Amino acid sequence: MVARPQNGVLALATGLVLAPFLSGLVMAHLVFASGVRQPAFQGLVAAALLSALAVALGASVGQVAASAVTWWVPVFLLAALAGRYRSLPLALQVSVILAMTATIGFFVVLGDPTGYWNDTITASVELARQAGLHEQANVLSESQSVIVPQMTMLFVFTAWTFYVLITLAGYALFQALPGRQAAYGRFSDLNLGRVLATIMAIASVGAVLTGWAWMQNLGFVAFAVFWLQGLAILHWLHAAGRLPFFAVAAVYALLPFLNVLLVISLAVVGYMDAWFDFRARARNRDN
């Protein structure tokens, strides 16, 4: 894909149709490996090819454009930022700030997002019923009152996690290239920093004292993002020979099933590490 640009175009176009998240991974890999200009051109060519195919088949060109923007643009920008400043940790820190800003943005734009999410879930219930998924629709409808107040923070956190993981997968693929190891830093050394940890503490205390919904949502997102730092610690422990590979693999394997428990556990570890820097302490003891 890197040596032959046409292969990158083919991978982007095919992936966007068959497995969009893989297409995002390819885009991130291309940006890490080739910079900004060539992957941007490859993306435009791939989108043009798919648009032409959509016209030939009578499908929606707008849907192709929306899919390309959704799956390519966020990871493109994250990878480009990491490449521009030669720092993956910096790009991830910026992504956290953007996630926090997006959380507040929902309340600035919508005032109270409850009505928006109520309408969204109601529409989802109707679509599920039209598709014959009556049991799932009933479960969603019955839990709607519980889900709605949490939707903003869950949506922002889930979207942030998805794009970050795709970018990291693209970076891992990039590191597999000869001479590219840790070119923009190692994920296992990730530290989101005390500034973000302080914002989380202030938002959490403010949420308890005021009960403001926007601050409660901000506090959750600001805490949950530290699960990524907890995950980085697991990778560091494995790289240092202190944790077997199967333990790291087990965390990834269990993540879809125990996602809430694992994310909260890793977030606690990551947040504590932001203040106490366990890895630096361990290195100092070893020396």
N, C-alpha and C positions, 0 to 999 in steps of 0.2 A: 504493500500500500504506500510505503514511503518512497521506495525506489521508482515505482511506476505510478504516476498520478492517476492514470485511467483506472487502475485497480481501486484507488481510494474513492473515485466517483462511483464505481460499480458497488463497492461495499456500502457507501452512504445511501445510495438509491435502493438497493436490495434490502438493506436493514430497515429503512424507513417503512417499507411495505410489510416485511415479514416479522421483524422484531425491533420496534422503534428504539428500545433502550440500548440495543447493540449498535444501532446507528449512532446514538449519542456517544457511546464508548469509542467508536471509530473516529468521530469528530474530535473528541478530546485527545486521542492518541495522535491524530494528524497535526493538531495545533502544537502539542508538546514537541513533536518530532520535526516539524517543518516551519514553525512560526505561524503568522496570521494570514498572509496574503494567499498562499497556495491553497490552504484548506478553505478559505472563504470562496475562492474561485471554484474549487471542487464542489462545494456545497451549492453554489449557484447553478453549476452545470447539472448536478444531480437533481436539483429541484426543477430545472427546465425540462429535463428528460421525463421526469415523473408527471409534470404538468402536461406535456405533449401526449403522454400515454393516457392521462385522465381525459383529455379532450377526445382522443380517439375512441375511448370506451364510453364516453358520455358521462363520466364521473365529474366530481366537483374539483376544480382547480383551487378554489379557496380552501378546501380541506387539505390539499397537499401543502399549500403555503402555511396553514395553521399548524400542521403536524411538523413541518420543517422548523418553524420558529420555536415551537414547544420543546422539541427534542434536541435541537442543535444549538440554538442561541445561548442558553444559560451555560452549558458546558464549554462552549466556544469562549465565552467571556471569562469564565473561571480559569481555563487553561491559558488563555492569552495573558491574563493578569499575572499568573504564576511565571510564565515565560518572560514577560516584560521586566519583572523585578527579580527574576531567578529565585523565586521563593514560593514554594507550595504552601507553607504555613501562613504566609501573608495573605495569599489568595483565600484561604479558608477562613482567616480572621475577618476579612472583608465580607465574605459570604454570610458570616454570622451577623455582622452589623446590618447587612441588607435584609436578613430574615427578621431582625428586630424592627427595622424600619417598616417592613411590609406588615408586620403585626399591628403596629400603631396606625399604619395607613388605612387599614380596614375600618378603624373607628373614626378616622378623620374624614374619609370619603363617605362612609355609610351612616355615620353617627352611631347607631346601634345595629350591629350586623345580624341581630336575631331574626329580623324580618327577611333578610336576604337568604339566610341559611334555611329558614322555615320553607320559603318558596322553593329553594333548590332541592331540599329533601322531599318535599311533596311531589315535585316533578319527577324525582328519581323513583319514588314509590309507584307513580302512575306508569312510568316506563317499564318498571319491573313487572307490573301486573299485565301490561300489554304483551310482554315477552313470555308470559305464562309462569313467571316466578312468584306465585302467590304467597308461598310461605315466607320467602325472603322479604317480600313487600310488607307483609303483616308484621314481621319482626322489626323492620326499619320504622314502620309507622308507629308501633307501640313504644319504641325507644326514642322517638323523635324529640320529645320534651327534655330528655336527658342529654342527647347528643348535641342539640342546637347550641347551648351555651359554650360548648367546648370546640365547636367546629373551626373557629378562626385559628386558634392556636394549633389544633391538630392538622389543619390544612397547610399552614405555613411550615410547621415542623416537618411534616411528611414530604412536602415538595422540596424543602431544603435538603433533607436527608437523601432523597432520591437523586437529585442533581449532584450532590457532593460525592455520593458513592459511585455514580457513573464516571465523574471526573477522576476520582481516585483509581478506578479500574483502568481508565485510559492511561493514567500516569504509570500504573504498574506494567501495562503493556509496553509503554515507552521505555521504561527502565530495563526491559528485557532485550532492548537493542544493544549491540556492542558499544561499550564505552559510555553508556548513558546512565549508569547507576548513580542514583542520588544527585542527578544534575541540578535539580531545584530543591534539594533537601530531602530528608527521609520522613515518610509519614510517621514512623515510629518515634520521631523526636517532636511530634506536634505538641505545642502548648498554646492554648488560646489566650493565655495571659491573665494577669490580675485585673486589668482594666475591665475586661468583659465579666470577670468574676465579681468585681465590685458592682457593676451595673445590675447583675443578677441579684446580688444581696439587697441593693437599694430597692429594686422593683418588688422583690418578695416582701420586704418589710413594709413598703408603701402599700402593697395590696392588702396586707393584713390590717393596717391601720385605717385605710380609706374604704376598702371594699370595692374600689373602682374596677370595673370589668376589664378595661383596657390594660390596667396595670397587672391584673391577675394573669391575663393572657401573655403579656410581656415577660412576667416573671417565669412562667412555665417554659416559654421558648428559650429564654436566656439560660435556664437551668438545663433543659433537655439537650441542647446542642453540645454540652460537655460530654455526652456519651461518646462522641467521636474521639475526644482526648482519652477517655477510658479505653476505647478500642485501640488507640495508638499505643497505650501502655502494654496491652496484651502482645502486640507485635514486637514491642521493644523487649519484653520478657522472653519471647521466643528467640529473637535475634541474639540476645545475651546468653542463650542456653539455659535459661531458668524456667522455661515453660515448653513442654513438648508441642510439636506441631498439631497433634490431634486435638489438643485442648483449644487452640485457636480455631481450628476447623469446626469443632463442636459448637462454638459460640455462633459462627456463621450459620451452621446447619439448624440450630435451635432458634435463631432469630425470628423466622416467620411464625413460630409456634409460641414462643415465650417473649414476644417482642416488648411488651410493656415491662415485664420484670427485668429483662436483660438491659433494656435501654435505661431504666431508672438506676439499676445497679451500676452500670458503666458510667452513667452521668455523675453519680455520687463519687466514684473513684476519680473520674476526670476532674470534677470540681475541686476536690480536696488536693489533687495534684497541682492544680493551678496556683494554689496558695503555698503548698509545701514542697513542690518539685521533687517527688520521690525518686525520679530517675537520676537527677543530679546528686542527691544524697547517696544513692547506691553506687554511683561512679566514684564519688569521693571516698567511700568506705573501701572500695576495691583497690583504689590507688594508695 
